[in-house]
Amino acid sequence: VPIGFPNVLQTPLAWSRDEIEKNIKECILKLSPADIKALEKAALGFEDQGAHFSDISTKNFALPDELGNRLRKVSNQCYHDRGFTVVKGLDPTKYTPERNVVLYAGIAAYVAPQHGFLDKDFKRVLCHVVNAASTAPPAEAAIKSPGFTDGPLAFHTDNCEILALYAVDVATTGGQTYVSSAYQLFNELSEKRPDVLQTLSDHWVLDTFKDYTYFPPITRPLLHVSDGDNVVFTYSRFPMVGFKGRQRNPALPPISEAQMEAMDTVKYMMTKNAVALPWGRGDIAFINDMAIMHARSSFTESGEELQRHLLKFYLRDPAQNWQVPETAKKHWERIYGG
C-alpha cells in the first residue's frame, strides 16, 4: 500500500452488500406521527422568528429529547457505523417549498449542524438537484454537469463530510440511488491491487470546466490518509473524462494508462458491492461522503408533477472530530470555513 496508509481498515464502514441487505432495517429511522407533529411544531416556531434556514440550530428548532436523541444517533451511524441512514416519514406534498426546506434543515441540525458551501463561488448552502438539461436550450443542455441530467451517474463522492439528500419528488421510472463502501474497496485493493491504491493516492490534474482565470485546474490525490489508520476518498471520474459538451482540456496532462485502469477498477468493484438506497419521496438520506460512494441510474420523467427533485446539503458534525487529511484541508476549509 502507499507509504503512510494502513494495510486494512477495521471498521463497520467497510461492509459488503450482503451484510447491508441482511440488516437494511438498521439503516432506516422511521418517523412516527408524533415525531412528524413535533417537527411541524418546531418548523412553525422557527418560521415565526423570520430567520434564514441556514441559521437553524437545535436551540431554535426545539424537539422532544427522545426524538432529538434518535436523530443525534444518525451522526454516529454515519461517522462510525454503516456510513448512511435514511430518515423516513415526511410527506413533502403537505408542505410549501419553504416549509420543506425548514423541516429538512431542522432534522439536519440534530445530525450534523455545520453547513458547507455547494457551489464553486462558495455562496450557496442548498442545492436543488433536478434534470435542468431537460428544459435548457440544446447548446446549454450539452454542458450541464451529469448530476443535472437524466443520465446515469458513476460512483463518486461529492467531496464533503456528510452528504444529505431530501427526495422532494421522484422520477416516473429509474433514478435509483446506490451506495457502496469505499472502505471495503480500499481493503480489497490493499489485498489484490495495491498498485491501484498507489495510483489513487498520487496527484491527479482535475479539470474544472470553468474559466481558468477564476477556477484553475486542481491538482490533488483522489485518496488521502489522515492519522495513519483513517482514509478519505474524494473521487469522481468527471474531472478526468468529461461529459458530453464538457470535455477535458487537451492542454492538460493526458490520462495515463494507470489512471484509466484505476478508474475502471473502482467502477467495477464499487458496482459489484452496491446497495440500492432504501428511499423514495419524502425520505432524507445522510451519507458519509468520505467513506461511502454513491451512484444513480438513468431515469425518465412524464409531466411536471413527476419531476425528480432532490434538496442537497453538505454537512459536518464538529463533535465527531473526524481528522481531515493534510492533502484535503484546503478544500475542507473552503467549503466549511477555516
C-alpha angles and dihedrals in degrees: 000000000000116000112276095018123117119250092227136011108226102195139109086249086077102074141153126232091247092055093053097042091053092050102031092132088066088064094057131080110194116204115219124219087258090052090051091051091050091050092048091049091050091048092052091049092051093047090053088062091061093224128143117262091242088067093060114125137163087265099057095032097052119190132178110277094245093055092041091052092050090053091046088057089062087070091058091046090054098044102034112013129042094334099238142058132185117214109207133189111066120118106207092191089070093061141061117249088256093051091049090056092048093050091047094048091045093055090044091054089067094046103042114349102193119086124209131204116262101192133071090243090058094230108107128068096180126060128190107215107205138142092268091164091068093067099032125097111266094255091051094042090056092062098045116121111257092250090065096054133072093249128107121277120216119225111290145140126242090222097243134109105248117012114205123194125183114195103218088168138357137219124265090244132359125000092126114168118220131196128202131179113253087189090060087049089053092052093048093047091047089057101038110017113022088158089068090052088052091052092048091050093051121091116275126194106231123198117226094196086220137103103299090214088072103016109033121184114284122232115201144114123273090218124047136184121214118178102002097268101048129071135189127206119210096177138161134142092210099083089051104042103021127213130254107305092008105077126171113267108257089217089069120085109282119249109269124228089247092052093049091048090049092052092047091048091051091049093050097045096043092049091049091056098039126133124199107242107244097232144113140163111341096018126124120209122202112195132183096234093192096059105021127058124204136205138182136218121227117267145195130222130202118192132351095275093062099051113137106245126177128178112215132202131179105215139181134190107211090191089069090060093207107189112243114213117244089240091058101037096095091056093045091051091051095052100034102026128251 
